């Protein structure tokens, strides 16, 4: 059966208070829209049709760069006149048969199992709605039933007080037969309080046409939560990270505090892996058996060999090429790496054969030693320049030359110049004391200026 996915991503996101389009704000290191597109691509859809509006060019270029192999298609909604009007823009891209799955670009955590359940329930014959029971369904359309049959969806703004008391809300996602969907979209009207075209109005049309309308409840509230403000984005981020941590804990990974753990990609762990607090894993990271990760480590696109111990504050950024790190030989610090260690891209940190007692051959040690030598040499060169520079280039007010008596001609001035002269005179005095008396010159027994007596030696 043909499957097409339509994703509504044209909203401006005024409450985000940002110049960036709402669907490009990141959750777990990836844009919101990218989460939805990757899930849709995993369903085997023929095309992923994204309805863009605000910041359309930026959204389209970002998604094409992030998912080069996905069957992407983009249509524009200008101006934005409601959800029904958004899906109408995708009608020319839809085939005449098959099933169309409609998703929201700002609901990033929808699971593939839930979407597949909608597709299977539709079967190209029924209209299937995804609903959820909420304690506070404010903002959600209400599901109006007669017994078990769904009769209509009423938007929150247009609902009566009795309808607003209903806790079952419409999540904005549905699966519909494509042929029926095209006919229903063509008959939408904007006779409502907002003067917009509501996608939910097709439920009443399906009931009038005798097409069964089925509601399927989501397994959890988290997978259908949308993002409309920075607060909601932060709350959804913590929910997602808690889910990731729970999966790893169930697999046997030991975490000091699951609430202080961030996974922004894929993490594969072996046996007996221990992760301390405030660690961030980005890209594709693989941890071997008996690996210990210290606190405040950032690891991106890296493979950590078995038995490795990463000390706190270790930063490993493999970029696209990735890095591979193996534990040192048992005689060298019990396989420790770090702390405050940063590796470049494409490196493989392995000790290899070496002499007994030789320290591990860490990449960059020779370069750091050379950098220290260059800095020391530059420092000495600057000192020599300051000593040799004329007094009017020193940047002080000591250009008014004040030399002590007998010190003229040295080009030094001020307090520093006097110290330098004292030093030079002291050197001369010490040199004179060390100089041996010539054998043909009589020794001076009395101090200078007083009477002297020559003593001849037999």
C-alpha positions as CSV (number, residue, x, y, z in Angstrom):
1,X,0.0,0.0,0.0
2,X,1.3,3.4,-0.9
3,X,2.1,5.7,2.0
4,X,2.7,9.4,2.0
5,X,3.5,11.5,5.0
6,X,2.5,15.2,5.3
7,X,4.2,17.2,8.0
8,X,2.9,20.6,9.0
9,X,5.9,22.9,9.8
10,X,4.8,26.4,8.6
11,X,4.2,28.0,12.0
12,X,6.2,31.0,13.1
13,X,6.4,30.1,16.8
14,X,5.8,33.5,18.2
15,X,6.0,32.3,21.8
16,X,9.5,31.0,21.2
17,X,10.6,34.6,21.0
18,X,13.3,33.7,18.5
19,X,14.3,34.7,14.9
20,X,14.9,31.0,14.2
21,X,11.9,29.0,12.8
22,X,10.3,26.9,15.6
23,X,10.9,23.6,13.9
24,X,14.6,24.2,13.8
25,X,15.0,24.5,17.5
26,X,16.9,21.5,18.8
27,X,15.9,18.7,21.0
28,X,18.7,16.2,22.0
29,X,21.0,17.9,19.5
30,X,18.7,17.6,16.5
31,X,16.1,20.0,15.1
32,X,12.5,19.2,16.0
33,X,11.5,18.6,12.4
34,X,14.4,16.3,11.8
35,X,13.1,13.9,14.5
36,X,9.8,13.7,12.7
37,X,11.3,13.2,9.3
38,X,13.6,10.5,10.4
39,X,10.7,8.6,12.0
40,X,8.7,9.0,8.8
41,X,11.6,7.7,6.7
42,X,11.7,4.6,8.9
43,X,8.1,3.8,8.0
44,X,9.0,3.3,4.4
45,X,7.0,6.3,3.0
46,X,7.1,7.1,-0.7
47,X,7.5,10.8,0.0
48,X,7.9,13.0,3.0
49,X,6.0,16.2,2.1
50,X,6.8,19.1,4.5
51,X,4.6,22.2,4.5
52,X,6.8,25.2,5.2
53,X,6.1,28.9,5.8
54,X,8.0,31.0,8.2
55,X,11.7,30.8,7.3
56,X,10.9,28.3,4.5
57,X,14.3,28.6,2.7
58,X,16.3,28.0,5.9
59,X,14.1,25.0,6.9
60,X,14.3,23.4,3.5
61,X,18.1,23.8,3.2
62,X,18.7,22.5,6.7
63,X,16.6,19.4,6.2
64,X,18.2,18.6,2.8
65,X,21.6,18.8,4.4
66,X,20.7,16.7,7.4
67,X,18.8,14.0,5.4
68,X,20.4,13.8,2.0
69,X,19.0,10.3,1.2
70,X,15.4,10.8,2.3
71,X,12.6,11.3,-0.2
72,X,11.9,14.9,0.8
73,X,9.4,17.2,-0.8
74,X,8.5,20.8,0.2
75,X,5.5,23.0,-0.4
76,X,4.9,26.5,0.8
77,X,1.9,27.8,2.8
78,X,1.7,31.6,2.4
79,X,-0.2,33.0,4.2
80,X,-0.9,30.6,7.1
81,X,-4.7,30.2,7.2
82,X,-5.0,27.1,9.5
83,X,-4.2,23.4,9.5
84,X,-6.6,22.6,6.8
85,X,-5.2,25.2,4.5
86,X,-1.7,23.8,5.2
87,X,-2.6,20.3,4.1
88,X,-4.4,21.7,1.0
89,X,-1.0,22.9,-0.2
90,X,0.2,19.3,-0.3
91,X,-2.7,18.0,-2.3
92,X,-0.9,18.4,-5.7
93,X,1.9,16.2,-4.4
94,X,-0.4,13.3,-3.3
95,X,-1.3,10.3,-5.4
96,X,-4.8,9.2,-6.2
97,X,-4.7,6.1,-3.9
98,X,-3.0,4.9,-0.8
99,X,-2.9,6.3,2.7
100,X,-1.8,9.7,3.9
101,X,-0.3,10.1,7.4
102,X,-0.5,13.7,8.7
103,X,2.0,14.7,11.5
104,X,3.1,17.9,13.2
105,X,6.6,19.2,12.8
106,X,6.7,20.5,16.4
107,X,5.8,17.1,18.0
108,X,9.2,15.4,17.8
109,X,8.9,12.4,20.0
110,X,6.1,10.5,18.2
111,X,7.1,6.9,18.2
112,X,7.3,4.8,15.0
113,X,5.1,2.1,16.6
114,X,2.3,4.6,17.3
115,X,2.5,5.9,13.7
116,X,2.5,2.4,12.3
117,X,-0.6,1.6,14.4
118,X,-2.4,4.5,12.8
119,X,-1.5,3.3,9.3
120,X,-2.6,-0.3,10.0
121,X,-5.9,0.9,11.5
122,X,-6.6,3.1,8.5
123,X,-6.0,0.4,5.9
124,X,-7.0,2.8,3.1
125,X,-10.6,2.7,4.2
126,X,-11.0,4.4,7.6
127,X,-10.2,7.8,9.1
128,X,-8.0,7.2,12.2
129,X,-7.3,9.9,14.8
130,X,-4.6,9.8,17.4
131,X,-5.9,11.0,20.7
132,X,-4.6,11.3,24.3
133,X,-6.2,11.6,27.7
134,X,-4.9,14.7,29.5
135,X,-5.4,16.1,33.0
136,X,-5.3,19.6,31.5
137,X,-6.3,19.5,27.8
138,X,-6.2,23.2,27.3
139,X,-5.4,24.1,23.7
140,X,-6.3,20.7,22.4
141,X,-9.3,19.9,20.2
142,X,-12.0,17.9,22.0
143,X,-13.2,14.5,20.8
144,X,-17.0,14.4,20.7
145,X,-18.4,10.9,20.7
146,X,-21.7,9.1,20.5
147,X,-21.0,5.9,22.4
148,X,-17.8,4.6,20.9
149,X,-18.2,6.4,17.6
150,X,-16.3,9.7,17.0
151,X,-18.7,12.3,15.6
152,X,-16.6,15.5,15.6
153,X,-13.6,17.4,16.8
154,X,-14.2,20.8,18.3
155,X,-11.3,23.2,18.6
156,X,-10.6,24.6,22.1
157,X,-11.4,28.2,21.0
158,X,-14.8,27.2,19.6
159,X,-15.8,24.7,22.3
160,X,-18.6,25.2,24.7
161,X,-18.0,24.9,28.5
162,X,-19.4,21.3,28.4
163,X,-17.1,20.4,25.6
164,X,-14.1,21.9,27.3
165,X,-14.7,19.5,30.2
166,X,-13.9,16.6,27.9
167,X,-10.4,15.2,28.8
168,X,-9.8,13.3,25.5
169,X,-7.9,15.6,23.2
170,X,-6.9,15.4,19.6
171,X,-3.2,15.4,19.0
172,X,-3.2,16.8,15.5
173,X,-2.1,13.6,13.9
174,X,-4.3,11.3,11.7
175,X,-4.2,8.7,8.9
176,X,-6.7,9.0,6.1
177,X,-7.5,7.4,2.7
178,X,-5.8,9.7,0.2
179,X,-8.7,9.7,-2.3
180,X,-11.3,10.7,0.4
181,X,-8.8,13.2,2.0
182,X,-8.5,15.2,-1.3
183,X,-12.3,15.5,-1.6
184,X,-12.8,16.5,2.0
185,X,-10.0,19.2,1.8
186,X,-11.6,20.7,-1.2
187,X,-14.8,21.3,0.7
188,X,-13.3,23.0,3.8
189,X,-14.8,26.3,4.9
190,X,-13.6,29.0,7.3
191,X,-16.9,29.9,9.0
192,X,-15.4,29.9,12.5
193,X,-14.2,32.4,15.1
194,X,-10.7,32.5,13.7
195,X,-11.6,32.6,10.0
196,X,-9.3,29.7,9.4
197,X,-9.6,26.3,7.6
198,X,-9.6,23.6,10.2
199,X,-8.4,20.1,9.3
200,X,-10.6,18.7,12.1
201,X,-13.7,19.6,10.0
202,X,-13.1,16.6,7.8
203,X,-14.3,14.4,10.7
204,X,-17.9,15.6,10.2
205,X,-17.5,15.1,6.4
206,X,-16.3,11.6,6.9
207,X,-19.3,10.8,9.2
208,X,-21.6,12.3,6.5
209,X,-20.0,10.2,3.8
210,X,-20.4,7.0,5.9
211,X,-16.6,6.6,6.3
212,X,-15.8,5.0,9.7
213,X,-14.0,7.3,12.1
214,X,-11.8,5.6,14.6
215,X,-9.8,7.1,17.5
216,X,-6.6,5.5,18.8
217,X,-5.1,6.6,22.1
218,X,-1.4,7.2,22.4
219,X,0.6,5.1,24.8
220,X,2.0,8.1,26.7
221,X,1.6,11.8,26.9
222,X,5.3,12.5,26.2
223,X,5.2,11.3,22.6
224,X,2.4,13.7,21.6
225,X,3.5,16.8,23.5
226,X,4.3,19.8,21.2
227,X,6.7,22.7,21.6
228,X,5.4,26.2,21.7
229,X,7.7,28.0,24.1
230,X,11.3,27.6,25.5
231,X,9.9,26.3,28.8
232,X,8.0,23.5,27.0
233,X,11.2,22.7,25.0
234,X,13.2,22.4,28.1
235,X,10.6,20.2,29.8
236,X,10.4,17.9,26.8
237,X,14.2,17.7,26.7
238,X,14.3,16.4,30.3
239,X,11.5,13.9,29.5
240,X,13.4,12.6,26.5
241,X,16.7,12.3,28.4
242,X,14.9,10.5,31.3
243,X,13.6,7.9,28.7
244,X,17.1,7.4,27.3
245,X,18.6,7.0,30.7
246,X,15.9,4.5,31.7
247,X,16.7,2.4,28.6
248,X,20.4,2.3,29.4
249,X,19.8,1.4,33.0
250,X,17.6,-1.5,32.0
251,X,20.4,-2.7,29.8
252,X,22.8,-2.8,32.7
253,X,24.6,0.6,32.5
254,X,25.4,2.1,35.9
255,X,24.7,5.9,36.3
256,X,25.5,8.0,39.3
257,X,22.5,10.3,38.6
258,X,20.2,9.6,35.6
259,X,18.8,13.1,35.9
260,X,22.2,14.5,35.0
261,X,22.8,12.7,31.8
262,X,22.5,13.9,28.2
263,X,22.4,11.8,25.0
264,X,22.4,13.6,21.7
265,X,22.8,10.8,19.3
266,X,23.4,7.1,19.6
267,X,25.2,5.4,22.6
268,X,26.1,1.7,22.5
269,X,27.4,0.3,25.8
270,X,29.1,-3.0,26.7
271,X,29.0,-4.8,30.0
272,X,29.8,-3.2,33.4
273,X,29.9,0.4,32.0
274,X,29.8,3.2,34.6
275,X,28.9,6.8,33.8
276,X,29.3,9.7,36.3
277,X,27.3,12.9,36.4
278,X,27.0,15.7,33.8
279,X,28.3,13.6,30.9
280,X,27.3,14.5,27.3
281,X,27.4,12.0,24.5
282,X,27.0,13.4,21.0
283,X,26.9,11.7,17.6
284,X,27.7,7.9,17.6
285,X,29.6,6.7,20.7
286,X,30.5,3.2,21.5
287,X,31.7,2.1,25.0
288,X,33.4,-1.2,25.5
289,X,33.3,-3.5,28.5
290,X,34.4,-2.2,31.9
291,X,34.6,1.4,30.7
292,X,34.4,4.1,33.3
293,X,33.4,7.7,32.3
294,X,34.3,10.4,34.9
295,X,32.2,13.4,35.7
296,X,31.7,16.3,33.2
297,X,33.0,14.4,30.2
298,X,32.0,15.4,26.6
299,X,32.4,12.6,24.0
300,X,31.4,12.9,20.4
301,X,31.8,10.4,17.6
302,X,34.3,8.1,19.5
303,X,34.9,4.5,20.2
304,X,36.2,3.8,23.7
305,X,38.0,0.5,24.1
306,X,37.4,-2.1,26.9
307,X,38.9,-1.3,30.3
308,X,39.4,2.4,29.6
309,X,39.0,4.9,32.4
310,X,38.2,8.5,31.3
311,X,39.1,11.0,34.0
312,X,36.8,14.0,34.7
313,X,36.6,16.9,32.3
314,X,37.9,14.8,29.4
315,X,36.7,16.2,26.0
316,X,36.8,13.9,22.9
317,X,35.6,15.4,19.6
318,X,36.0,13.0,16.7
319,X,33.9,15.1,14.3
320,X,33.0,13.2,11.2
321,X,36.0,10.9,11.1
322,X,35.7,9.8,14.7
323,X,38.4,8.7,17.1
324,X,39.3,5.3,18.7
325,X,40.7,5.1,22.2
326,X,42.1,2.0,23.8
327,X,43.2,1.4,27.4
328,X,47.0,1.7,28.0
329,X,49.1,-1.3,29.0
330,X,48.4,-2.6,32.5
331,X,51.7,-1.1,33.8
332,X,50.7,2.5,32.9
333,X,48.2,4.0,35.3
334,X,45.7,1.2,35.0
335,X,44.2,2.4,31.7
336,X,43.5,6.0,32.7
337,X,42.9,8.8,30.2
338,X,42.6,12.5,31.1
339,X,41.8,14.6,32.9
340,X,41.4,17.7,30.8
341,X,42.4,15.7,27.7
342,X,41.2,16.9,24.3
343,X,41.7,14.7,21.2
344,X,41.6,15.8,17.6
345,X,39.5,14.2,14.8
346,X,40.5,11.0,13.1
347,X,43.0,10.0,15.9
348,X,43.5,6.5,17.4
349,X,44.9,6.7,20.9
350,X,46.7,3.5,21.5
351,X,49.9,2.9,23.5
352,X,51.4,0.1,21.5
353,X,54.7,-1.5,22.3
354,X,57.1,0.5,24.5
355,X,59.9,0.1,27.1
356,X,59.2,-0.8,30.7
357,X,58.3,2.4,32.6
358,X,58.0,4.6,29.5
359,X,55.0,6.9,29.9
360,X,52.1,6.5,27.5
361,X,52.6,8.0,24.0
362,X,49.8,10.6,24.1
363,X,49.2,12.5,20.8
364,X,50.3,16.0,20.8
365,X,52.9,15.8,23.6
366,X,55.8,16.6,21.2
367,X,53.8,19.5,19.8
368,X,53.0,20.9,23.2
369,X,56.7,20.7,24.2
370,X,57.6,22.6,21.0
371,X,55.0,25.2,21.7
372,X,56.4,25.8,25.2
373,X,59.9,26.2,23.7
374,X,58.6,28.7,21.2
375,X,56.8,30.7,23.9
376,X,59.9,30.8,26.0
377,X,62.0,31.9,23.1
378,X,59.6,34.7,22.2
379,X,59.6,35.8,25.8
380,X,63.4,36.1,25.9
381,X,63.3,37.9,22.6
382,X,60.9,40.5,24.0
383,X,63.1,40.9,27.1
384,X,66.1,41.6,24.9
385,X,64.2,44.2,22.9
386,X,63.1,46.0,26.0
387,X,66.7,46.1,27.3
388,X,68.1,47.4,23.9
389,X,65.3,49.8,23.1
390,X,66.1,53.6,23.4
391,X,64.6,55.4,26.5
392,X,62.0,57.2,24.4
393,X,60.5,53.9,23.2
394,X,59.9,52.5,26.7
395,X,56.4,53.9,27.1
396,X,57.3,55.5,30.5
397,X,57.9,59.0,31.7
398,X,61.5,58.2,32.2
399,X,62.5,59.9,29.0
400,X,63.8,62.7,31.1
401,X,67.2,61.1,31.6
402,X,68.4,61.0,35.1
403,X,71.6,59.0,35.4
404,X,73.7,58.8,38.4
405,X,77.2,60.3,38.4
406,X,79.6,58.4,36.2
407,X,76.9,56.4,34.5
408,X,76.5,58.4,31.3
409,X,76.7,56.7,28.0
410,X,74.8,53.5,28.9
411,X,71.4,54.6,27.5
412,X,69.6,53.5,30.7
413,X,67.4,55.8,32.7
414,X,65.1,56.0,35.7
415,X,65.1,53.6,38.6
416,X,65.6,50.6,36.3
417,X,68.7,52.3,34.8
418,X,70.3,52.9,38.2
419,X,69.8,49.3,39.2
420,X,71.4,48.2,36.0
421,X,74.4,50.5,36.6
422,X,74.8,49.3,40.1
423,X,74.8,45.7,38.8
424,X,77.5,46.5,36.2
425,X,79.7,48.2,38.8
426,X,79.2,45.4,41.2
427,X,80.4,43.0,38.5
428,X,83.5,45.0,37.9
429,X,84.3,45.1,41.6
430,X,83.8,41.3,42.0
431,X,86.0,40.7,38.9
432,X,88.7,42.9,40.3
433,X,88.7,40.9,43.6
434,X,89.1,37.7,41.7
435,X,91.9,38.9,39.5
436,X,95.3,37.7,40.7
437,X,98.1,40.2,41.4
438,X,100.8,40.2,38.8
439,X,104.1,38.7,40.2
440,X,106.1,41.7,39.1
441,X,103.9,44.3,40.9
442,X,104.2,44.9,44.6
443,X,101.2,44.2,46.7
444,X,99.2,47.1,48.2
445,X,99.0,46.6,51.9
446,X,97.4,49.9,52.8
447,X,94.1,51.1,51.5
448,X,94.2,53.6,48.6
449,X,94.8,57.2,49.6
450,X,97.1,56.4,52.6
451,X,100.8,55.9,52.9
452,X,102.0,52.7,51.3
453,X,105.0,50.6,51.9
454,X,106.6,48.4,49.3
455,X,107.7,45.0,50.4
456,X,110.1,43.1,48.2
457,X,110.1,39.3,48.3
458,X,113.4,37.5,48.5
